[in-house]
Structure formats: C-alpha cells, structure tokens
Amino acid sequence: MAQVIADRRDVDFVLHEQLNAADLSKNEKFAEFNKKTIDMIVTEARSLAVKEFLPINKEGDEIGATFDGGKVAVPESFKKAYDLLREGEWTAMTEDPEYGGQGMPQVVSRAANDYFQGANYAFMLYAGLTHGAGRLVEVFGTQEQKETYLKKLYTGEWSGTMLLTEAEAGSDVGALTTTAVKNPDGTYSISGSKIFISGGEHDMTENIIHPVLARIEGAPPGTRGISLFLVPKYRVNADGSLGDFNDVVCTGIEEKMGIHGSSTCSLTLGGKGKCIGTLLGQENKGMSAMFVMMNEARLLVGMQAFGCATASYMSALNYAKERIQGRPLTAGKDASVGGVPIIRHPDVRRQLMNMKVMVEGMRSLHYYVGYCQDMAVLAGTEEEKEKYEGLVDILTPIAKGYGTDKAFEVCSHGVQVYGGYGYTKEYPVEQYLRDCRITMIYEGTNGIQAMDLFGRKMTMKKGKLVMDLFGEIMKTVNAAKAIDSLKDAAEKVEASLNKLGEAARHLGKTAMENVDLAFAYAYPLMEVTGDVVMGWMLLWRAVIAAQKLEAKPKDAAFYQGQIKSVEFFVNVFLPVALGKVNSMLATNGAAVEIEDASFGG
C-alpha cells in the first residue's frame, strides 16, 4: 500500500531500531510508553492526520484566513479539525497530564508531529505557538498566572502567540518601541504595534494569550531593557471567566506566498483604550525568557519544513511509480518496448535519491534531538544532563537552518519529478514548495542560525558542545569501520568531520583579526556541519541495516535501501561539502571588501 505524508516503516525504524525509544519506559517517568503504546500513538496520529488534517490542506491554501473589520476567520473545516486535535489531547503531548498533556517522551511526539506537520502545517501552527506560550507560563509564570492560563493553553481551549516583531525591529529585537507603564495594582499598560504575528487573531478559540516583548519606562536601551508580559485578548476575571476586550486590535493580515491557512497578523495594543498585561518573569529579563519559546519554535520550524519535505517525497515517489512516460534508454530502436513508469528513468531516480537521503537523514536528526531532550530529563548525573542539553543546543541551528534549506530543495525536486503537472494546483507539491519557503526565514533567518552556530554554539563551554557532538559521530564511524561493506562510507564521514574541524578552527582564528570576514563564511560552515550530521545519521542507519541483513529479513529491501542511502550521500553530497571547506580555508574577502556602490543599482 502506498504511504502518504510519511513512510510508516521508516518512522518505526527510527523509533524502535535506531533510537530504541521504548527503552525510555524503563524509567518511571515514561513507564507507560512501551513499544505497544508508542505504536498505538503513532497509528492514532497518522489516522488523524490522513483522515482529517490532510484533506483540508488544499482548502486552507485556497480559502485561507480572511480579514474583515478587525476580525479573522479561518476555513470552517479548520474548526472541526481543531476540536479533534483538542479532544485527542495532542496540543501538549509532552506536558504534565495535570495540565492537559499526555506526558509522552519528546521523541514520540516527534513521530506524531511527523504526520501532523506533513499533513497540514499551516493548521498546526495555531497549536504549536499555543504550546510555546504555555511553556513560557509554566517556566516563568507566577502561581496565579499558571492557575489562570496554563491548563487553558495546554488543552487548547485558549490559543497563544508570540509578539516580538515590529516594523522597525525585526531580527534586531532590541530596537522595539512597544512600551509598558506600571499601574498602581501591579499590572502594566501596554502600547505599541507588532507585525508578522502568526495566529494573532482568529475564530477557533474564545481567547488568545499573547506573550509580548515591551520596554518598561526608564529601562536600559537594547535587549538589556526588554521585559516579557502576558496580554490576553480578553481580560480574565478572578473566577476564570472572560472579562472586557483588552484592546488588542488586529489591523490586517498578510497576503503570503504560502501557509494561507495561518493568519499572519498586524496587531495594535492599547491604540484606542487600555491594554493590560502582567509581567512574566523578571523585569528586563524578557529576551532570555523568550528564548525558551524561541528555541522550541526553531525546532518546530525544522519539523514544519521536514513535514513539507517528507510529504513531497511521498507524493513524488507515488507519482513516479504510476506515471507512464517515455521508453527505457536501453530500448534503442526496438518498437515493441513500450513506455515505463518514470521511476525507471535515471534522472528521476537521481532526484528521488536526493529526496530520500535528505528525508531519512532529517527524520533521524529531528527524532534524535527529541531523544536527547528526553535523556536530559532522565539523566542520573549533572554531567550527563549537561551533555544531552548541549547536544540539543548545538543541533538546533542545524535542525532549523540546514534542515529548512534542504527541505526546500526536497520540495523543489518534488515539483520537478511531477514535471509540468508539479507546477499546477492539481497536485499538492507546488503547495509544499510554497509553504516550505517561509521556514528558512521566520524564527531567526537561516543566516542568524549560522551565526548562532559559529559565534555561540561552537564556542560555548570552551568548545565542549562541539566536541561532544564529534564524539558521538565518531562512535558511529568506529562501529561502521567494523563492517566491511561500510568501511568506505565510514572513512568518508570521518574525513569530512576532520575537515569540518579544520574549517571551524580556521574561521575562529580569522574572527580574531577580521570578524566580518569570518562571519561571511558562517553560512557555509553551517552547511558543512549539516552535511556531516546527515552523513552521521545515514551511516548510523546503515550500521543497523547491515546487522539486520545478516538475518535475511523479509523486508530486506528496506534495509538495503539504507545501505544505498549512505553510499549515495557520501559519494554525491560529501565531496561538495569538502569543496565548501576549501572555500572557507581560502577565506576570500570579496563579499566584505566590495564597496556598497559596486553592487550596482
């Protein structure tokens, strides 16, 4: 049976053979999440995604969110889907059941989100940001704030957003102008305008809770003076009922290239009346608090892009198997040889292999990051906890930055495999391409992700994060070297790892003399780091596959496919990565030395 959205066999492979997720149930915290339970969760998530979320993806794209007089309406079909998401307690899968969550491991939630994001990520954006807002309340909220908001958010009864961006303060958040004036009762009057607010206004929930970055009067300039506030659309009375409208006014929504079902709003706070907020966390510590939500959001964005990529790959693969077009190259002048499915054509196979290796590698990466989050929670020592948290930290810009870049490439291949039909709305791949594009921009552009990797993550704790990552990669390399069929791939991954280390050290030294020149190569450094991580994930898969093949399993073709994936990647992708290393080592300064006027215009 043809798979849609994601290949269930591959999902199970990563969960149960690569990461052994069911072993987490040996710990009391995750005791109920044995293999049977995990499989049931994935089955239920897949069913909900395929039956309810996927069929309304096209409607969300074509109808989209609509704006009228300060109000935003989503497609009617979204409301039923949202109710089903809430009923299944999917909005806060990993959180405490006391607050409406399921308490499941992060790695298992990744598998559920594999299907949800691939089915309809514009719809899932509402739930994703709601969870992030709830997380802020859980970590930084007072007891009163938690009692008022937390369960409402985690159950999805109320939705949430994040209000950072302003017209003159995009990536430079410290330039924001939204202000907060303290009232005698300890609340704050908030005034200002925010843009690009996903889910900032809609009609799926009765209240929307906005975490808002603003500057208290007299606070220091820049990010040092930013505080975080909780601002509900409707004020909440002492008994939990809804009170007056809180003067959070939607002034318009963006007409976007993709994710039309997600309302991207401009909001004005306190423009005509009084907008009241309560301080969340400490004064002037808002930016550090917001990073809790932003880091979660960056991993979510990586999953959104991956969802587009895996859905595009499944669509293109199914189409390539069914579409009859052209004769085999070997047919020559033999008129008796008829047309074949396009999967038999070498260039189509090349593109499908490009898609396959990236989808498989990204699936392993995203699930592995979730697994590391789980292991950090279960760690028996502070050293172990620090190691797994560090792996999450250093892999976040790879999952978001490199991952979204490659997901977009996969979606582009998907259109190409369909040919002219791929460029039409008759098939879904053109929407996947459009929807995917924003993931390279929001929650910190991929250029910012590259700067974060080079400027912060690789130097944190005197390089411990990067050394721990390299150490994990070498464990897999050494295991692969013990398998004859994988020695070549292992050596190529190791060689690339060593060259990556050389490039990182070189750019570190360059930064001491010319910081602009060094950061001009931060992006290629992120790309090469991502390629090495992909090589690691695919090699890890191949080690397992080679061991399984010794028993001559019935699904040998699946395992043989894992061997071919790493073979393809190390021979097609890693040589390009080594070329990028050479460019970093050369460190040509043209991009930073050229005069502004010399660009033309």
TORPA-788984 format. One line per field, with one value per residue (C-alpha): x, y, z; residue number from 1. Coordinates in nm, 3 decimals. Layout:
residues N
px: X  ... .
py: Y  ... .
pz: Z  ... .
k: NUM  ... .
//
This chain:
residues 601
px: 0.000  0.135  0.231  0.125  0.282  0.548  0.673  0.550  0.823  1.086  0.914  0.919  1.282  1.399  1.185  1.250  1.571  1.783  1.681  1.510  1.251  1.063  1.365  1.265  0.979  1.234  1.232  0.935  0.864  0.785  0.684  0.362  0.527  0.631  0.652  0.284  0.179  0.420  0.292  -0.067  0.015  0.179  -0.113  -0.366  -0.165  -0.132  -0.504  -0.600  -0.353  -0.454  -0.830  -0.882  -0.585  -0.457  -0.795  -0.834  -0.481  -0.584  -0.890  -0.671  -0.447  -0.725  -0.966  -0.707  -0.761  -0.979  -0.984  -1.287  -1.318  -1.058  -1.178  -1.011  -1.196  -1.028  -1.179  -1.474  -1.307  -1.023  -1.265  -1.367  -1.003  -0.904  -1.174  -1.042  -0.686  -0.806  -1.016  -0.716  -0.503  -0.248  -0.175  0.063  0.172  0.484  0.342  0.209  -0.136  -0.234  -0.234  -0.392  -0.088  -0.012  0.329  0.484  0.853  0.972  1.093  0.744  0.588  0.824  0.674  0.320  0.428  0.591  0.237  0.065  0.310  0.328  -0.050  -0.122  0.135  -0.049  -0.326  -0.081  0.085  -0.200  -0.137  0.242  0.251  -0.011  0.215  0.508  0.311  0.204  0.564  0.656  0.383  0.497  0.862  0.830  0.474  0.362  0.131  -0.161  -0.060  -0.026  -0.369  -0.523  -0.360  -0.162  -0.430  -0.634  -0.332  -0.210  -0.558  -0.600  -0.915  -0.733  -0.466  -0.135  0.111  0.446  0.469  0.825  0.850  0.782  0.807  1.146  1.253  1.264  1.569  1.703  1.453  1.636  1.511  1.146  0.934  0.640  0.615  0.485  0.376  0.325  -0.017  -0.089  -0.228  0.095  -0.033  0.108  -0.049  0.094  0.104  0.265  0.229  0.352  0.368  0.401  0.213  0.111  -0.233  -0.260  -0.634  -0.874  -1.211  -1.113  -1.078  -1.261  -0.944  -0.589  -0.300  -0.013  0.335  0.456  0.804  0.798  1.017  0.921  0.958  1.313  1.455  1.800  1.820  1.865  1.786  1.903  1.588  1.325  1.062  0.803  0.432  0.120  -0.151  -0.484  -0.719  -0.994  -0.913  -0.967  -1.177  -1.078  -1.313  -1.155  -1.439  -1.373  -1.393  -1.361  -1.189  -0.827  -0.773  -0.560  -0.677  -0.593  -0.533  -0.474  -0.333  -0.054  -0.119  0.154  0.329  0.217  0.067  -0.250  -0.449  -0.234  -0.334  -0.026  -0.147  -0.059  -0.169  -0.206  -0.206  -0.361  -0.434  -0.785  -0.825  -0.626  -0.433  -0.342  -0.064  0.106  0.482  0.601  0.930  1.163  1.188  1.444  1.486  1.230  1.467  1.629  1.282  1.154  1.444  1.279  0.990  1.211  1.435  1.127  0.987  1.308  1.288  0.920  1.006  1.254  0.974  0.740  0.990  1.058  0.682  0.667  0.970  0.850  0.501  0.654  0.879  0.594  0.383  0.664  0.757  0.399  0.361  0.691  0.578  0.247  0.321  0.396  0.614  0.898  1.076  1.383  1.715  1.820  1.525  1.704  1.501  1.302  0.946  0.799  0.922  0.654  0.653  0.769  0.695  0.916  1.087  1.281  1.447  1.798  1.749  1.421  1.594  1.873  1.620  1.431  1.760  1.831  1.490  1.523  1.856  1.754  1.415  1.567  1.855  1.628  1.385  1.667  1.800  1.468  1.382  1.735  1.703  1.380  1.556  1.836  1.573  1.429  1.769  1.847  1.531  1.615  1.988  2.125  2.411  2.457  2.734  2.505  2.228  2.469  2.590  2.244  2.132  2.447  2.372  2.025  2.177  2.431  2.192  1.912  2.063  2.128  1.770  1.631  1.886  2.036  1.717  1.487  1.730  1.742  1.367  1.305  1.539  1.348  1.020  1.172  1.274  0.915  0.783  1.046  0.958  0.597  0.714  0.460  0.188  0.402  0.369  -0.011  -0.251  -0.393  -0.123  -0.001  0.372  0.358  0.187  0.451  0.716  0.538  0.454  0.808  0.977  0.892  1.065  1.402  1.305  1.099  1.217  1.554  1.663  1.897  2.178  2.112  2.114  2.457  2.585  2.446  2.621  2.957  2.952  2.790  2.730  3.074  3.247  3.017  3.180  3.521  3.406  3.252  2.931  3.109  3.350  3.061  2.893  3.212  3.249  2.901  2.972  3.295  3.115  2.911  3.214  3.405  3.108  3.079  3.450  3.397  3.156  3.332  3.055  3.055  3.427  3.442  3.142  3.281  3.615  3.448  3.233  3.540  3.742  3.461  3.439  3.810  3.791  3.495  3.703  3.985  3.748  3.594  3.936  4.046  3.739  3.781  4.132  4.011  3.747  4.018  4.159  3.860  3.522  3.325  3.534  3.492  3.115  3.088  3.168  2.938  2.672  2.899  3.018  2.658  2.601  2.907  2.819  2.474  2.620  2.844  2.550  2.343  2.630  2.641  2.267  2.269  2.578  2.413  2.110  2.333  2.513  2.178  2.065  2.383  2.336  1.971  2.052  2.264  1.939  1.790  1.471  1.155  1.184  1.544  1.474  1.415  1.748  1.930  1.784  1.958  2.292  2.233  2.132  2.464  2.654  2.480  2.527  2.898  2.973  2.744  2.699  3.018  3.254  3.058  3.091  3.469  3.468  3.293  3.560  3.824  3.644  3.637  4.006  4.079  3.860  3.834  3.723  3.537  3.195  3.302  3.557  3.336  3.211  2.836  2.818  2.991  2.687  2.517  2.168 .
py: 0.000  0.341  0.557  0.920  1.204  0.977  0.622  0.434  0.174  0.444  0.609  0.275  0.217  0.540  0.496  0.130  0.032  0.345  0.512  0.226  0.472  0.204  0.169  0.504  0.318  0.158  0.491  0.562  0.896  0.723  0.382  0.357  0.432  0.083  -0.025  -0.116  0.224  0.410  0.223  0.300  0.671  0.683  0.493  0.732  1.037  0.901  0.828  1.176  1.338  1.135  1.142  1.492  1.727  1.632  1.663  2.025  2.133  2.238  2.421  2.606  2.709  2.818  2.982  3.083  3.309  3.611  3.956  4.177  4.471  4.361  4.000  3.700  3.388  3.057  2.799  2.626  2.288  2.406  2.437  2.073  1.968  2.187  2.031  1.685  1.795  1.913  1.604  1.383  1.595  1.649  2.018  1.945  1.587  1.603  1.802  1.701  1.537  1.758  2.049  1.868  1.698  1.332  1.324  1.141  1.144  1.413  1.154  1.003  1.344  1.395  1.090  1.224  1.565  1.396  1.321  1.633  1.881  1.692  1.680  2.048  2.261  2.590  2.449  2.306  2.646  2.752  2.460  2.489  2.851  2.780  2.516  2.758  3.026  2.769  2.666  3.026  3.037  2.704  2.812  3.179  3.231  3.305  3.057  3.285  3.304  2.928  2.874  3.126  3.032  2.709  2.441  2.659  2.682  2.323  2.188  2.429  2.584  2.914  2.970  3.151  3.351  3.526  3.904  4.006  4.164  4.529  4.723  4.869  4.583  4.256  4.045  4.340  4.287  4.531  4.820  4.761  5.058  4.888  5.030  4.916  5.155  5.016  5.063  5.103  4.747  4.594  4.536  4.722  4.930  4.809  5.019  4.954  4.767  4.423  4.261  3.910  3.756  3.400  3.321  3.671  3.677  3.401  3.247  2.898  2.982  3.224  3.382  3.434  3.481  3.696  3.686  4.038  4.188  4.551  4.806  4.939  5.316  5.401  5.058  5.034  5.051  4.745  4.390  4.457  4.658  4.427  4.263  3.998  4.036  3.820  4.006  3.828  3.927  3.931  4.008  3.721  3.769  3.633  3.335  3.244  3.381  3.621  3.993  4.302  4.322  4.412  4.646  4.405  4.502  4.320  4.581  4.341  4.009  3.939  3.806  3.545  3.315  3.010  2.886  3.072  2.892  3.051  3.407  3.632  3.945  4.304  4.392  4.724  4.716  4.999  5.212  5.323  5.208  5.036  4.718  4.547  4.295  4.120  4.080  3.729  3.658  3.937  4.295  4.344  3.966  3.927  3.837  3.549  3.425  3.448  3.232  2.939  2.975  3.070  2.765  2.542  2.731  2.685  2.310  2.328  2.521  2.249  1.995  2.209  2.215  1.846  1.782  1.954  1.757  1.414  1.476  1.598  1.293  1.050  1.227  1.232  0.871  0.750  0.956  0.828  0.471  0.530  0.784  0.611  0.829  0.754  0.433  0.287  0.426  0.067  0.008  0.159  0.120  -0.177  -0.057  -0.342  -0.187  0.041  0.321  0.274  0.442  0.747  0.596  0.388  0.696  0.770  1.142  1.085  0.820  1.069  1.323  1.065  0.960  1.323  1.339  1.001  1.062  1.405  1.292  0.992  1.191  1.471  1.227  1.071  1.414  1.552  1.238  1.227  1.584  1.481  1.174  1.396  1.615  1.304  1.181  1.519  1.488  1.132  1.193  1.046  1.294  1.664  1.580  1.354  1.613  1.883  1.663  1.595  1.956  2.061  1.825  1.980  2.328  2.265  2.067  2.328  2.560  2.252  2.124  2.471  2.631  2.348  2.140  2.403  2.473  2.107  2.059  2.335  2.162  1.837  2.018  2.167  1.818  1.710  1.965  1.860  1.489  1.572  1.781  2.032  1.889  1.972  2.341  2.322  2.324  1.991  1.820  1.911  1.951  2.315  2.400  2.212  2.422  2.750  2.655  2.544  2.866  3.072  2.820  2.950  3.298  3.303  3.225  3.368  3.366  3.087  3.341  3.405  3.030  3.011  3.299  3.131  2.805  2.967  3.257  3.090  2.716  2.612  2.821  2.755  2.594  2.612  2.402  2.121  2.113  2.061  1.808  1.606  1.611  1.499  1.226  1.088  1.093  0.902  0.629  0.557  0.588  0.331  0.093  0.126  0.059  -0.287  -0.371  -0.442  -0.306  0.027  0.094  0.328  0.530  0.546  0.675  0.943  1.064  1.071  1.264  1.519  1.551  1.622  1.883  2.045  2.075  2.231  2.485  2.577  2.636  2.842  3.066  3.103  3.238  3.458  3.613  3.736  3.950  4.024  3.940  4.045  3.820  3.522  3.562  3.586  3.214  3.123  3.000  2.760  2.636  2.560  2.384  2.163  2.090  1.987  1.764  1.592  1.543  1.399  1.168  1.057  0.990  0.793  0.596  0.516  0.386  0.177  0.015  -0.107  -0.215  -0.414  -0.600  -0.673  -0.801  -1.080  -1.245  -1.226  -1.042  -1.040  -0.664  -0.685  -0.422  -0.161  -0.233  -0.248  0.095  0.226  0.097  0.265  0.592  0.635  0.518  0.784  1.057  1.010  0.995  1.274  1.520  1.498  1.583  1.909  1.970  1.930  2.189  2.431  2.359  2.458  2.787  2.854  2.780  3.019  3.284  3.516  3.861  3.985  3.982  4.209  4.418  4.524  4.881  4.922  5.124  4.842  4.619  4.841  4.978 .
pz: 0.000  -0.096  0.201  0.231  0.433  0.586  0.536  0.842  0.802  0.826  1.124  1.307  1.208  1.370  1.680  1.752  1.576  1.571  1.897  2.087  2.216  2.410  2.641  2.789  2.957  3.190  3.373  3.598  3.426  3.096  3.235  3.034  2.698  2.596  2.232  2.213  2.344  2.117  1.813  1.912  1.947  1.605  1.449  1.602  1.495  1.143  1.122  1.241  1.003  0.698  0.756  0.896  0.850  0.505  0.326  0.442  0.350  -0.002  0.131  0.379  0.091  -0.144  0.104  0.361  0.658  0.582  0.745  0.794  1.031  1.283  1.284  1.124  1.011  0.932  0.694  0.861  0.821  1.047  1.340  1.333  1.295  1.589  1.806  1.717  1.799  2.139  2.208  2.146  2.381  2.104  2.173  2.463  2.407  2.622  2.912  3.252  3.234  3.529  3.285  2.992  2.841  2.773  2.941  2.646  2.555  2.317  2.068  2.044  1.996  1.702  1.532  1.584  1.454  1.156  1.038  1.170  1.017  0.688  0.665  0.727  0.897  0.838  1.056  1.309  1.355  1.583  1.818  1.800  1.913  2.177  2.329  2.322  2.503  2.761  2.810  2.894  3.157  3.301  3.329  3.426  3.547  3.900  4.064  3.983  3.617  3.598  3.755  3.517  3.187  3.185  3.153  2.917  2.686  2.710  2.641  2.351  2.499  2.459  2.198  2.223  2.012  2.046  1.991  1.907  1.564  1.489  1.165  1.261  1.489  1.301  1.375  1.577  1.857  2.084  1.865  1.964  2.072  2.246  2.598  2.935  3.208  3.557  3.713  4.087  4.103  3.970  3.617  3.316  3.043  2.713  2.397  2.061  1.735  1.629  1.287  1.141  1.433  1.344  1.483  1.628  1.559  1.456  1.545  1.667  2.037  2.264  2.395  2.264  2.504  2.378  2.533  2.445  2.449  2.562  2.738  3.081  3.111  3.214  3.125  2.961  2.580  2.359  2.461  2.819  2.885  2.740  2.959  2.884  2.952  2.926  2.738  2.680  2.400  2.662  3.022  3.263  3.575  3.914  3.869  3.533  3.320  3.036  3.102  2.886  2.550  2.616  2.321  2.120  1.771  1.450  1.182  0.894  0.780  0.535  0.184  0.174  -0.071  0.130  0.458  0.367  0.635  0.904  0.989  0.994  1.169  1.241  1.593  1.774  2.153  2.351  2.045  2.144  2.502  2.770  2.704  3.030  3.075  3.363  3.395  3.306  3.480  3.589  3.470  3.191  3.152  2.877  2.599  2.786  2.884  2.528  2.410  2.588  2.344  2.051  2.084  2.095  1.798  1.599  1.642  1.549  1.232  1.142  1.181  0.969  0.684  0.727  0.713  0.374  0.256  0.359  0.219  -0.108  -0.127  -0.067  -0.329  -0.586  -0.519  -0.563  -0.880  -1.025  -0.976  -1.155  -1.427  -1.760  -1.978  -2.219  -2.316  -2.144  -2.265  -2.340  -2.574  -2.871  -3.191  -3.059  -3.127  -2.924  -2.599  -2.459  -2.205  -1.848  -1.515  -1.484  -1.179  -1.432  -1.581  -1.442  -1.379  -1.196  -0.985  -0.908  -0.785  -0.580  -0.420  -0.333  -0.169  0.001  0.172  0.297  0.428  0.603  0.749  0.867  1.026  1.224  1.323  1.446  1.638  1.783  1.912  2.085  2.225  2.365  2.532  2.695  2.805  2.960  3.169  3.273  3.331  3.652  3.682  3.617  3.370  3.166  3.172  3.055  2.770  2.628  2.671  2.488  2.200  2.170  2.174  1.902  1.681  1.699  1.432  1.216  1.254  1.181  0.946  0.744  0.775  0.625  0.342  0.248  0.296  0.042  -0.201  -0.150  -0.223  -0.539  -0.652  -0.584  -0.833  -1.087  -1.060  -1.147  -1.441  -1.575  -1.351  -1.049  -1.134  -1.127  -0.835  -0.948  -0.740  -0.390  -0.448  -0.557  -0.228  -0.029  -0.204  -0.128  0.230  0.298  0.189  0.499  0.727  0.606  0.728  1.046  1.400  1.305  0.942  0.845  0.832  1.201  1.265  1.101  1.313  1.625  1.539  1.466  1.710  2.011  1.998  1.874  2.140  2.436  2.739  2.575  2.279  2.485  2.282  1.952  2.100  2.246  1.904  1.731  1.991  1.918  1.545  1.594  1.789  1.478  1.249  1.455  1.456  1.078  1.026  1.177  0.892  0.563  0.344  0.533  0.572  0.273  0.389  0.744  0.623  0.412  0.701  0.926  0.666  0.634  1.011  1.034  0.758  0.933  1.249  1.048  0.891  1.226  1.383  1.084  1.098  1.473  1.420  1.135  1.363  1.598  1.318  1.092  1.239  0.929  0.707  0.941  0.963  0.586  0.597  0.887  0.645  0.456  0.795  0.893  0.561  0.602  0.965  0.845  0.575  0.830  1.066  0.780  0.692  1.055  1.071  0.746  0.850  1.183  0.995  0.768  1.062  1.195  0.849  0.784  1.111  1.033  0.684  0.831  0.945  0.592  0.695  0.485  0.435  0.318  0.051  0.320  0.487  0.154  0.087  0.399  0.272  -0.064  0.105  0.283  -0.025  -0.234  0.026  0.091  -0.282  -0.401  -0.114  0.091  -0.200  -0.240  0.134  0.105  -0.172  0.064  0.326  0.072  0.012  0.387  0.421  0.133  0.303  0.006  0.122  -0.187  -0.020  0.267  0.074  -0.216  -0.196  -0.149  -0.472  -0.659  -0.620  -0.877  -0.872 .
k: 1  2  3  4  5  6  7  8  9  10  11  12  13  14  15  16  17  18  19  20  21  22  23  24  25  26  27  28  29  30  31  32  33  34  35  36  37  38  39  40  41  42  43  44  45  46  47  48  49  50  51  52  53  54  55  56  57  58  59  60  61  62  63  64  65  66  67  68  69  70  71  72  73  74  75  76  77  78  79  80  81  82  83  84  85  86  87  88  89  90  91  92  93  94  95  96  97  98  99  100  101  102  103  104  105  106  107  108  109  110  111  112  113  114  115  116  117  118  119  120  121  122  123  124  125  126  127  128  129  130  131  132  133  134  135  136  137  138  139  140  141  142  143  144  145  146  147  148  149  150  151  152  153  154  155  156  157  158  159  160  161  162  163  164  165  166  167  168  169  170  171  172  173  174  175  176  177  178  179  180  181  182  183  184  185  186  187  188  189  190  191  192  193  194  195  196  197  198  199  200  201  202  203  204  205  206  207  208  209  210  211  212  213  214  215  216  217  218  219  220  221  222  223  224  225  226  227  228  229  230  231  232  233  234  235  236  237  238  239  240  241  242  243  244  245  246  247  248  249  250  251  252  253  254  255  256  257  258  259  260  261  262  263  264  265  266  267  268  269  270  271  272  273  274  275  276  277  278  279  280  281  282  283  284  285  286  287  288  289  290  291  292  293  294  295  296  297  298  299  300  301  302  303  304  305  306  307  308  309  310  311  312  313  314  315  316  317  318  319  320  321  322  323  324  325  326  327  328  329  330  331  332  333  334  335  336  337  338  339  340  341  342  343  344  345  346  347  348  349  350  351  352  353  354  355  356  357  358  359  360  361  362  363  364  365  366  367  368  369  370  371  372  373  374  375  376  377  378  379  380  381  382  383  384  385  386  387  388  389  390  391  392  393  394  395  396  397  398  399  400  401  402  403  404  405  406  407  408  409  410  411  412  413  414  415  416  417  418  419  420  421  422  423  424  425  426  427  428  429  430  431  432  433  434  435  436  437  438  439  440  441  442  443  444  445  446  447  448  449  450  451  452  453  454  455  456  457  458  459  460  461  462  463  464  465  466  467  468  469  470  471  472  473  474  475  476  477  478  479  480  481  482  483  484  485  486  487  488  489  490  491  492  493  494  495  496  497  498  499  500  501  502  503  504  505  506  507  508  509  510  511  512  513  514  515  516  517  518  519  520  521  522  523  524  525  526  527  528  529  530  531  532  533  534  535  536  537  538  539  540  541  542  543  544  545  546  547  548  549  550  551  552  553  554  555  556  557  558  559  560  561  562  563  564  565  566  567  568  569  570  571  572  573  574  575  576  577  578  579  580  581  582  583  584  585  586  587  588  589  590  591  592  593  594  595  596  597  598  599  600  601 .
//
